[in-house]
Each structure stands twice: as C-alpha cells, then as structure tokens.
C-alpha cells in the first residue's frame, strides 16, 4: 500500500488530507513528509479516543501492534517508491546510452562525409 493510498483512505479532515497529499506530491516520500503524515494520523486516532473517553496507553500491545502495522505500511510505501525510482534511473541510463550511441554514429558519418568531400 502506498503512502498516498494511506492518506487518501484515512478519515482525516479534507483540508488536512489535501495538505498532506500536496506535500507528498511536492516533497515526495521524505522522512519529514512521512513524520507529518504519521503525526496527522496519530492526532486523528487520539482525538477519536478522547471523544470516546478512552485514554490511550502507548504500552498497550494492541496500540503497539497498530503502530507496527502503520510503520510497516509506511516502509512498504517507501520501498515501493525507491524501487520505482531505481527503475526510472535505469530506464534513463539506457535511453542516454542509446542516444550517445546514435550521436557517435552521426558524428562518425559526418567525419566520413567531410573526408570524402
């Protein structure tokens, strides 16, 4: 699950959701963006518990399990993004190599034409 999907599916205030999605689009999946998203989600969760009159115990195994799930989803999103970026870098390098080969051929043909003239 991507980080963008997590934010889009979260039951956050639409303004906050839009801000987080904009930040994700502009800054990418940076540690700062990830922390901002995690904080917003945690604030939403904490507010829901407060409304219910439930005090959240961070040492509760259930809370820790949810936090681990969130962290795992964020890690998966980061790994997915890094893999896509790596693939794009490889594709760009291949395209650059092909362009360089074509340019070398054109330059060789131009040199041959100049020698023949």
C-alpha positions in Angstrom: 0.0 0.0 0.0 1.4 3.3 -1.0 1.7 6.3 1.3 -0.6 8.3 -0.9 -3.2 5.5 -0.6 -2.9 5.6 3.1 -3.6 9.3 3.2 -6.4 9.1 0.7 -8.2 6.4 2.6 -7.7 8.0 6.0 -10.7 9.6 7.7 -8.9 12.9 8.1 -10.3 16.4 7.7 -10.4 17.1 4.0 -8.2 20.2 4.4 -5.6 18.3 6.3 -5.8 15.4 3.8 -5.3 17.9 0.9 -2.4 19.5 2.6 -0.7 16.1 3.2 -1.3 14.9 -0.4 0.1 18.2 -1.7 3.1 17.9 0.5 3.6 14.3 -0.6 3.4 15.3 -4.2 5.9 18.2 -3.8 8.4 16.7 -1.3 8.0 13.0 -2.1 8.2 10.3 0.5 10.8 12.0 2.6 11.3 11.3 6.3 9.8 14.7 7.1 6.7 14.1 5.0 6.3 10.6 6.5 6.6 12.1 10.0 3.9 14.7 9.2 1.5 12.1 7.9 2.2 9.8 10.9 1.5 12.8 13.2 -1.7 13.7 11.5 -3.0 10.1 11.6 -2.0 9.8 15.3 -3.8 13.1 16.1 -6.9 11.8 14.4 -6.7 8.5 16.3 -6.1 10.3 19.6 -9.0 12.7 19.0 -11.3 9.7 18.4 -10.2 8.0 21.6 -10.7 11.3 23.5 -14.3 11.6 22.2 -15.0 8.1 23.4 -13.4 8.9 26.8 -10.7 6.3 26.3 -7.2 7.1 27.3 -4.7 5.6 25.0 -1.9 3.6 26.7 1.2 3.6 24.3 2.4 0.5 26.0 -0.7 -1.5 25.3 0.1 -4.4 22.9 -2.8 -3.6 20.7 -1.7 0.0 20.3 1.9 -1.2 19.6 0.5 -3.7 17.0 -1.4 -0.9 15.2 1.7 1.3 15.3 3.8 -1.5 13.9 1.2 -2.0 11.1 1.4 1.7 10.3 5.1 1.7 10.3 5.2 -1.4 8.1 2.8 0.2 5.6 4.9 3.3 5.5 8.1 1.2 5.0 6.3 -0.7 2.2 5.4 2.6 0.6 9.0 3.9 0.8 10.4 0.7 -0.6 7.9 0.8 -3.5 8.8 4.4 -4.2 12.5 3.6 -4.1 12.1 0.6 -6.4 10.2 2.8 -8.9 12.8 5.5 -8.7 15.6 3.0 -9.3 13.8 1.5 -12.3 13.3 5.0 -13.7 17.0 5.7 -13.2 17.9 2.5 -15.1 15.5 3.4 -17.9 17.0 6.9 -18.1 20.6 5.4 -18.2 19.6 3.0 -21.0 18.0 5.8 -23.0 21.0 8.0 -22.5 23.3 5.2 -23.7 21.2 4.7 -26.8 21.3 8.4 -27.6 25.0 8.5 -27.1 25.5 5.6 -29.5 23.3 7.3 -32.1 25.2 10.5 -31.7 28.5 8.7 -32.1 27.2 7.2 -35.3 26.1 10.6 -36.6 29.4 12.1 -35.8 31.3 9.2 -37.5 29.2 9.6 -40.6 29.8 13.4 -40.6 33.5 12.8 -40.3 33.5 10.3 -43.2 31.5 12.8 -45.3 33.9 15.5 -44.5 36.9 13.3 -45.5 35.2 12.2 -48.7 34.4 15.8 -49.8 
